């Protein structure tokens, strides 16, 4: 099939924030230190094993039942399963554009709410930048799924709450790069939203944003963040393509994702898509073939694209089909 492309697609409304991601080794930045189980879970998420990450995150919940991090990480893993399974091609771009409500959404929101509740309980006893960061991440998790479901008012409420938590974290610790990244994502998105949403923001009191300042802040998060470094890189690359048509810059930002996490089909599809936009068809085909060669997809999706794949996880089905569609569209 041929995939139609347009230069400037109509901008759909998406979530203001993304939530938690991390480096794969224990690090400390801005007063934030992660336990080994957390870095293990995040390595599993970003290398394409969210189910393994969920098991690791649940063990963390058992060992630290009053800490929000295990619940944040489980929700983060669930988000990437949702993002991958909801991805599709529109305007020549692969992204998770929009889907309706699903029964499993309530469990996801419950994880985010639990993380917020636990963080706020810690804050009530002793206020720290770290707990405000976790509370902001919890609201960000909610904002992402509300955005995917097209619930714009709910996105706005959750996004503003996340922004407030990130700002308070920076007041307590100006060196907390993850909070800076969260504010940067907010600034970028709000300045990129459609005129309808900007009009809505006037009535809802949503603070304005600044795209260029947001990019600067996201760079800090990418370079020095502990929780938001990987997600910030992915969303900056994706949004430079989607909102600004800066394909070369997006490719430069996104290439380290595949270099570090070569088994993640979402990252491979993004890089293939960007190379296709730049008419680097041979390189694009390499990325799309790499998706089809992933052991997880080959073992679970052995049936040809035209055959049912009842034993194949939804993410793998979608990634396989998107890769094949792009390959069919290349000259």
GIBELFEN-V73420 format. One record per run of one state. SS is the DSSP state (2 for helix, 1 for strand, 0 for the rest). FROM is the first residue (numbers start at 1). TO is the last residue. If there is no record, write none. Layout:
BEGIN
SS|FROM|TO ; SS|FROM|TO
END
This chain:
BEGIN
0|1|27 ; 1|28|29 ; 0|30|31 ; 1|32|33 ; 0|34|35 ; 2|36|46 ; 0|47|49 ; 2|50|63 ; 0|64|68 ; 2|69|86 ; 1|87|90 ; 0|91|92 ; 1|93|96 ; 0|97|104 ; 2|105|125 ; 0|126|128 ; 2|129|148 ; 0|149|151 ; 2|152|172 ; 0|173|176 ; 2|177|192 ; 0|193|194 ; 2|195|204 ; 0|205|210 ; 2|211|224 ; 0|225|228 ; 2|229|242 ; 0|243|246 ; 2|247|260 ; 0|261|264 ; 2|265|277 ; 0|278|280 ; 2|281|293 ; 0|294|294 ; 2|295|300 ; 0|301|313 ; 2|314|329 ; 0|330|331
END
